[in-house]
């Protein structure tokens, strides 16, 4: 389905149902209504096998979905979708896929926080003994392996996650297309072939002046024929809800991007950016 009109949406959000969430679902919905947002998708974390045992705490999905039902009644003007941010882990991948198959959700956001078993969040550990080029290419290759190993996803989350916690500063911090052009082409072509979406994650603006994925990667995606995007603030607290989304849409529009996607029971609808 395609709509000519635009829509104010945020498709990457966390509440107390995520182990690192710092806002209630009620506060999230209230602030979104106040900010004129029309649709949101909650993407609570699952991180099976994460070495930090505090990260490997999934939502209680029946409770999660029941709270969404209550919020839909309380905020009828706000469309609220139930999603999940899949923290991929090759060691647990078969079990993750089996668990997800048993859940009825609107949206699967494919993420990767572990690179060969190490989370770049622990920057001293991840970047130790590597050059910048090695650290960033290792991330890109792990991201490609993850994406190509999955079929059942709707969008690819925050390409460039390793840069979020990088030991590098200034212009060297951003992970750009030229850091691994062959790998990124493989990723982007796969997304296009599978008719999936590329996420534009606005959490990168404060760190690099660009979203995740970087502007150079977004540009290449469009050059290759990519048209479908989701936009997400990756907010974990009320102060960042919908933060940077309109800026990101302006950026993608300026590059020639066409469509912003929404999802209902895994069925995609496209809206003009």
C-alpha positions as CSV (number, residue, x, y, z in Angstrom):
1,X,0.0,0.0,0.0
2,X,1.2,3.5,-0.8
3,X,0.1,6.9,0.5
4,X,1.0,10.2,-1.2
5,X,0.8,12.1,2.1
6,X,3.5,12.3,4.7
7,X,3.3,11.0,8.3
8,X,5.0,11.8,11.5
9,X,6.4,8.4,12.8
10,X,9.1,7.1,15.1
11,X,10.0,3.4,14.6
12,X,12.7,2.8,17.1
13,X,11.7,3.3,20.8
14,X,12.3,1.8,24.2
15,X,10.5,1.8,27.5
16,X,10.9,0.0,30.8
17,X,10.1,-3.2,28.9
18,X,13.7,-2.9,27.7
19,X,16.5,-3.6,30.1
20,X,18.0,-0.1,29.4
21,X,14.7,1.8,29.0
22,X,14.2,4.8,31.2
23,X,10.6,5.8,30.5
24,X,7.2,4.3,31.0
25,X,5.0,3.5,28.0
26,X,2.5,6.1,29.3
27,X,5.1,8.9,29.4
28,X,6.3,7.9,25.9
29,X,2.8,8.0,24.4
30,X,2.0,11.3,26.2
31,X,5.1,13.1,24.9
32,X,4.6,11.8,21.4
33,X,1.0,13.1,21.3
34,X,2.3,16.5,22.6
35,X,4.9,16.5,19.8
36,X,2.3,15.9,17.1
37,X,3.5,12.4,16.3
38,X,0.9,10.2,14.5
39,X,2.4,6.7,14.8
40,X,5.0,5.0,16.9
41,X,6.5,1.5,17.1
42,X,7.9,0.1,20.3
43,X,11.1,-1.9,19.6
44,X,12.0,-3.5,22.9
45,X,15.3,-5.3,23.1
46,X,16.0,-9.0,23.0
47,X,19.7,-9.9,23.4
48,X,19.9,-13.7,23.8
49,X,23.4,-14.8,24.8
50,X,24.8,-11.4,25.4
51,X,27.8,-11.7,27.7
52,X,26.4,-9.0,30.0
53,X,23.8,-10.9,31.9
54,X,21.9,-7.7,32.6
55,X,21.4,-7.2,28.8
56,X,20.0,-10.6,28.3
57,X,16.6,-9.8,29.9
58,X,13.8,-10.0,27.4
59,X,10.4,-8.3,27.8
60,X,7.6,-10.2,29.3
61,X,5.7,-10.2,26.0
62,X,2.2,-10.9,27.3
63,X,2.5,-8.0,29.7
64,X,4.1,-5.8,27.0
65,X,1.3,-6.4,24.6
66,X,-1.4,-5.9,27.2
67,X,0.1,-2.5,28.1
68,X,0.1,-1.5,24.5
69,X,-3.6,-2.4,24.3
70,X,-4.3,-0.1,27.3
71,X,-2.2,2.7,25.7
72,X,-4.2,2.4,22.5
73,X,-7.4,2.9,24.5
74,X,-5.9,5.9,26.4
75,X,-4.3,7.6,23.3
76,X,-6.7,6.9,20.4
77,X,-5.1,9.6,18.2
78,X,-1.8,7.8,18.4
79,X,-1.2,4.6,16.3
80,X,0.9,2.3,18.5
81,X,2.7,-0.7,17.0
82,X,4.2,-3.6,18.8
83,X,7.7,-4.4,17.6
84,X,11.0,-5.9,18.7
85,X,14.7,-5.0,18.3
86,X,16.4,-8.3,17.5
87,X,19.8,-8.4,19.1
88,X,21.3,-11.0,16.7
89,X,23.8,-13.5,18.0
90,X,25.0,-16.2,15.7
91,X,25.5,-18.6,18.6
92,X,21.8,-18.3,19.5
93,X,20.3,-17.5,16.1
94,X,18.2,-20.6,15.6
95,X,16.6,-20.2,19.0
96,X,16.0,-16.5,18.4
97,X,14.2,-17.3,15.2
98,X,12.1,-20.0,16.9
99,X,11.1,-17.7,19.7
100,X,10.2,-14.8,17.4
101,X,8.0,-17.2,15.3
102,X,5.8,-17.7,18.3
103,X,5.2,-14.0,18.8
104,X,2.6,-11.9,16.9
105,X,4.2,-8.6,16.4
106,X,3.9,-5.7,13.9
107,X,7.6,-5.1,13.2
108,X,10.9,-6.9,13.4
109,X,14.0,-4.6,13.5
110,X,17.1,-6.5,12.9
111,X,20.0,-5.2,15.0
112,X,23.5,-6.3,15.9
113,X,25.3,-5.4,19.1
114,X,27.8,-8.2,19.2
115,X,30.8,-8.3,16.9
116,X,32.5,-11.7,17.2
117,X,31.1,-11.9,20.7
118,X,32.2,-8.4,21.8
119,X,29.8,-5.5,22.2
120,X,31.5,-2.2,20.9
121,X,29.7,-0.6,23.9
122,X,32.7,-1.8,25.8
123,X,35.0,0.3,23.6
124,X,38.3,-0.4,25.5
125,X,37.7,-4.1,24.9
126,X,36.4,-3.9,21.3
127,X,38.9,-1.4,19.9
128,X,42.0,-2.9,21.7
129,X,44.7,-4.1,19.4
130,X,43.0,-3.0,16.3
131,X,43.5,-0.1,13.9
132,X,40.5,2.0,13.1
133,X,40.2,0.4,9.7
134,X,40.3,-3.1,11.2
135,X,37.7,-2.3,13.9
136,X,35.3,-0.8,11.5
137,X,35.6,-3.4,8.8
138,X,35.2,-6.2,11.4
139,X,31.9,-4.6,12.4
140,X,30.8,-4.2,8.8
141,X,31.5,-7.8,8.0
142,X,29.7,-9.0,11.1
143,X,26.7,-6.9,10.1
144,X,26.7,-8.3,6.6
145,X,26.9,-11.9,8.0
146,X,23.9,-11.1,10.3
147,X,21.7,-9.6,7.6
148,X,22.4,-12.3,5.0
149,X,21.6,-15.0,7.6
150,X,18.1,-13.6,8.3
151,X,15.0,-13.7,6.2
152,X,12.3,-12.7,8.6
153,X,13.0,-9.0,9.3
154,X,11.5,-5.7,8.2
155,X,14.3,-3.2,8.6
156,X,18.0,-3.1,9.3
157,X,18.9,-1.1,12.4
158,X,21.6,1.5,12.9
159,X,24.3,0.5,10.5
160,X,27.4,2.1,12.1
161,X,26.7,1.0,15.7
162,X,30.4,0.5,16.4
163,X,31.0,4.3,15.8
164,X,28.5,5.1,18.6
165,X,31.1,4.0,21.2
166,X,34.2,4.6,19.2
167,X,37.5,5.6,20.8
168,X,38.0,7.9,17.7
169,X,36.9,11.5,17.7
170,X,36.3,14.2,15.1
171,X,36.0,13.2,11.5
172,X,37.5,9.8,12.2
173,X,34.6,8.7,14.4
174,X,31.9,8.2,11.8
175,X,31.7,4.9,10.0
176,X,31.4,5.8,6.4
177,X,30.7,3.9,3.1
178,X,34.4,4.0,2.1
179,X,35.4,2.1,5.2
180,X,34.0,-1.1,3.6
181,X,32.4,-0.3,0.2
182,X,32.3,-3.9,-1.0
183,X,30.6,-5.0,2.3
184,X,28.1,-2.2,2.3
185,X,27.2,-2.9,-1.3
186,X,26.5,-6.5,-0.4
187,X,24.3,-5.3,2.6
188,X,22.4,-2.7,0.6
189,X,21.8,-4.9,-2.4
190,X,20.4,-7.6,-0.1
191,X,18.0,-5.2,1.5
192,X,16.8,-4.0,-1.9
193,X,16.4,-7.5,-3.3
194,X,14.4,-8.6,-0.2
195,X,12.3,-5.4,-0.3
196,X,13.2,-4.6,3.2
197,X,13.9,-1.2,4.8
198,X,17.0,0.7,5.8
199,X,16.7,2.4,9.2
200,X,17.8,6.0,9.6
201,X,18.6,6.2,13.3
202,X,18.9,9.7,14.6
203,X,21.0,8.9,17.6
204,X,24.0,9.5,15.5
205,X,23.5,13.2,14.9
206,X,24.8,14.2,18.4
207,X,27.9,12.0,17.9
208,X,29.0,12.4,14.3
209,X,26.6,15.0,12.8
210,X,25.1,12.2,10.7
211,X,22.6,9.5,11.4
212,X,23.2,5.8,11.5
213,X,23.5,4.8,8.7
214,X,25.9,7.5,7.7
215,X,24.9,9.9,4.9
216,X,27.4,8.3,2.5
217,X,25.7,4.9,3.1
218,X,22.2,6.4,2.6
219,X,23.4,8.0,-0.6
220,X,24.8,4.7,-1.9
221,X,21.6,2.8,-1.0
222,X,19.6,5.3,-3.1
223,X,22.1,5.1,-6.0
224,X,21.6,1.3,-6.0
225,X,17.8,1.7,-6.2
226,X,16.9,1.6,-2.5
227,X,13.7,3.4,-1.8
228,X,12.3,2.2,1.5
229,X,13.3,3.7,4.9
230,X,12.2,3.7,8.5
231,X,13.1,6.5,10.8
232,X,13.8,6.0,14.5
233,X,15.1,8.2,17.4
234,X,16.3,5.1,19.3
235,X,14.9,6.9,22.3
236,X,15.2,5.4,25.8
237,X,13.9,8.4,27.7
238,X,11.3,11.2,27.2
239,X,13.8,13.9,26.3
240,X,14.7,12.1,23.0
241,X,11.3,11.0,21.8
242,X,11.0,11.8,18.1
243,X,14.3,13.7,18.4
244,X,15.9,14.4,15.0
245,X,13.3,12.6,12.9
246,X,12.3,15.6,10.8
247,X,16.0,16.5,10.3
248,X,16.7,13.0,9.1
249,X,13.7,13.1,6.7
250,X,14.9,16.3,5.3
251,X,18.4,14.7,4.7
252,X,17.0,11.6,3.0
253,X,14.7,13.7,0.9
254,X,17.6,15.8,-0.2
255,X,19.4,12.7,-1.3
256,X,16.5,11.5,-3.4
257,X,15.0,9.1,-0.9
258,X,11.3,8.4,-1.6
259,X,9.4,6.4,1.0
260,X,9.0,6.0,4.8
261,X,7.5,2.7,5.9
262,X,5.1,1.7,8.6
263,X,4.0,-1.8,9.6
264,X,0.9,-3.5,10.8
265,X,1.1,-7.2,11.5
266,X,4.3,-7.3,9.4
267,X,2.5,-5.7,6.4
268,X,4.3,-2.7,5.0
269,X,2.7,0.6,4.1
270,X,4.7,3.3,2.3
271,X,4.4,7.0,2.8
272,X,6.0,9.9,1.1
273,X,9.0,11.2,3.0
